[in-house]
Amino acid sequence: MLRLVLLEDGPAMQVHDLERNGRREAMDFVESLAAPARSRFIKTFRQLAQTGRAGREEQRFKHLDGPVYEVKEHSVNARLFCFRWRDRVIVCTHGTRKPAGRGTSQYQEAIEKVKRLLKECEAAGVLP
């Protein structure tokens, strides 16, 4: 079962966490990080919701491929993967420590997972 959990709602965007079978991979990952990193992720969500931007854009919120983006936290080399839906909705799917190297298969696996989850959300009709 899929459902979206609203994290931040603002004039520019909504930021959601994807809950799958009672599990919230993205926020479980964020909550596993040290307090400063957690608060920076939350601040980034708030900035996205309010302005549609995340400070120095490429450093915090980066486009990867198609609808797939990552929210970065450099202090702990953490990445939170998400997809953008109809320009106003961000759905966080899962997080990980930064994969080694830019062209690694780990990045490609994360991108494919986000695309698969987007298709599941579309099929389940949970997207606003």
PyMOL commands that set and color helices and strands:
alter all, ss='L'
color gray80, all
select helices_A, chain A and resi 25-31+35-51+57-60+74-76+105-124
alter helices_A, ss='H'
color red, helices_A
select strands_A, chain A and resi 2-9+14-20+61-65+68-73+78-85+89-97
alter strands_A, ss='S'
color yellow, strands_A
deselect
rebuild
show_as cartoon
